[in-house]
């Protein structure tokens, strides 16, 4: 997408969408069928508050080693609203919705809605029975035409 910057060591799986003006940091994995809105930041540097020096100009190699181990995981069928930020070392559970402008600092539960700064769980999208049905279907492993047929039964 125009203006989107995708760094090295990024995996974007099939049928996912990344909007314009996004920043996708090294170590990010975007699961199948994920929808990432515009101007979203996935992952990013962590300077580490324990360092005596915070400037990456002076601590660049430590900064790079620390961040090389971090990853940001966007689960299958997640929807990230425009302008949200997902911190490094965070995993979004399958089917999560992240509201516009939210800042996600911790991993999320599957099939839940998170909003705000910092992002807090607002609700679970589905009942436990619905979650079990979706999980058993594994529709996200299928091609769109096959998944659509299965889901519309």
C-alpha positions as CSV (number, residue, x, y, z in Angstrom):
1,X,0.0,0.0,0.0
2,X,1.2,3.6,-0.6
3,X,3.3,5.0,2.2
4,X,3.5,1.7,4.1
5,X,6.9,0.7,5.3
6,X,7.4,-3.1,5.8
7,X,10.8,-4.0,7.2
8,X,12.8,-7.2,7.0
9,X,11.8,-10.4,8.9
10,X,8.1,-9.7,8.4
11,X,5.6,-12.4,7.4
12,X,2.3,-11.4,6.0
13,X,0.2,-14.5,5.4
14,X,-2.4,-15.2,2.7
15,X,-5.6,-13.1,2.3
16,X,-4.5,-10.3,4.7
17,X,-4.7,-6.6,4.1
18,X,-2.4,-3.8,5.2
19,X,-3.7,-0.3,4.8
20,X,-1.7,2.8,3.7
21,X,0.8,4.7,5.9
22,X,1.5,1.7,8.1
23,X,4.8,0.8,9.8
24,X,5.4,-2.9,10.1
25,X,8.5,-3.6,12.2
26,X,11.0,-6.5,12.0
27,X,9.8,-9.7,13.6
28,X,6.1,-9.0,12.8
29,X,3.8,-11.9,11.7
30,X,0.4,-11.1,10.3
31,X,-1.9,-14.2,10.3
32,X,-4.2,-15.2,7.5
33,X,-7.3,-13.0,6.8
34,X,-6.1,-10.2,9.1
35,X,-7.3,-6.6,8.2
36,X,-4.9,-3.8,9.2
37,X,-6.3,-0.3,8.9
38,X,-4.5,2.8,7.8
39,X,-1.6,4.4,9.7
40,X,-1.2,1.4,12.0
41,X,2.1,0.8,13.8
42,X,3.0,-2.9,14.4
43,X,5.9,-3.6,16.7
44,X,8.7,-1.2,17.0
45,X,11.9,-0.4,18.9
46,X,12.2,-0.7,22.6
47,X,15.2,1.3,23.9
48,X,15.0,-0.4,27.3
49,X,14.7,1.9,30.3
50,X,17.5,-0.1,32.1
51,X,20.2,1.2,29.8
52,X,22.4,4.0,31.1
53,X,22.2,5.6,27.7
54,X,18.9,5.7,25.7
55,X,20.2,7.1,22.4
56,X,20.3,4.5,19.7
57,X,23.2,6.3,18.2
58,X,25.3,5.3,21.2
59,X,23.7,2.0,22.0
60,X,22.8,0.8,18.5
61,X,24.2,-2.7,18.7
62,X,22.5,-3.4,22.1
63,X,19.3,-1.9,20.7
64,X,19.4,-4.1,17.6
65,X,20.2,-7.3,19.5
66,X,17.3,-6.7,22.0
67,X,14.8,-6.0,19.2
68,X,16.0,-8.9,17.0
69,X,14.5,-11.3,19.6
70,X,11.1,-9.5,19.8
71,X,8.1,-10.3,17.6
72,X,4.6,-9.0,17.2
73,X,2.0,-11.6,16.3
74,X,-1.3,-10.6,14.7
75,X,-3.6,-13.7,14.8
76,X,-5.8,-14.9,12.0
77,X,-8.9,-12.8,11.3
78,X,-7.9,-9.9,13.4
79,X,-9.2,-6.4,12.6
80,X,-7.0,-3.4,13.6
81,X,-8.7,0.0,13.3
82,X,-7.0,3.0,11.8
83,X,-4.2,4.6,13.8
84,X,-3.8,1.9,16.4
85,X,-0.4,0.9,17.8
86,X,0.6,-2.7,18.8
87,X,3.8,-2.8,20.9
88,X,6.6,-5.3,20.2
89,X,6.4,-8.7,21.9
90,X,2.6,-8.6,21.9
91,X,0.3,-11.3,20.4
92,X,-3.2,-10.5,19.3
93,X,-5.5,-13.6,19.7
94,X,-7.4,-14.9,16.8
95,X,-10.4,-12.9,15.9
96,X,-9.4,-9.9,18.0
97,X,-10.7,-6.4,17.2
98,X,-8.5,-3.4,18.1
99,X,-10.4,-0.1,18.1
100,X,-9.2,3.0,16.2
101,X,-6.4,4.7,17.9
102,X,-5.9,2.1,20.6
103,X,-2.4,1.4,22.0
104,X,-2.0,-2.3,22.7
105,X,0.7,-2.9,25.3
106,X,-0.2,-6.5,26.3
107,X,-1.3,-9.6,24.4
108,X,-5.0,-10.0,23.8
109,X,-7.5,-12.8,24.3
110,X,-9.0,-14.4,21.2
111,X,-12.4,-13.1,19.9
112,X,-12.3,-10.0,22.1
113,X,-12.6,-6.3,21.5
114,X,-9.9,-3.9,22.8
115,X,-10.2,-0.1,22.9
116,X,-8.4,2.9,24.4
117,X,-5.0,4.1,25.6
118,X,-3.8,1.8,26.9
119,X,-6.1,-0.7,25.2
120,X,-8.4,-2.5,27.6
121,X,-10.8,-5.4,26.9
122,X,-14.3,-4.1,26.2
123,X,-16.0,-7.3,25.5
124,X,-15.8,-10.9,24.1
125,X,-17.3,-10.9,20.6
126,X,-18.7,-14.4,20.7
127,X,-20.2,-16.9,23.1
128,X,-18.1,-19.8,24.3
129,X,-20.2,-22.1,22.1
130,X,-19.6,-19.9,19.0
131,X,-15.9,-19.7,19.7
132,X,-15.7,-23.5,19.9
133,X,-17.6,-23.8,16.6
134,X,-15.3,-21.3,14.9
135,X,-12.2,-23.0,16.3
136,X,-13.4,-26.4,15.2
137,X,-14.1,-25.2,11.7
138,X,-10.5,-23.8,11.1
139,X,-12.0,-21.8,8.2
140,X,-8.9,-19.5,8.1
141,X,-6.9,-22.4,6.7
142,X,-9.1,-22.5,3.6
143,X,-9.1,-20.5,0.4
144,X,-11.7,-17.7,0.4
145,X,-14.2,-19.5,-1.9
146,X,-14.1,-22.6,0.2
147,X,-14.3,-20.7,3.5
148,X,-17.3,-18.7,2.3
149,X,-19.2,-21.8,1.3
150,X,-18.5,-23.4,4.6
151,X,-19.4,-20.4,6.7
152,X,-22.6,-19.8,4.8
153,X,-24.1,-23.2,5.5
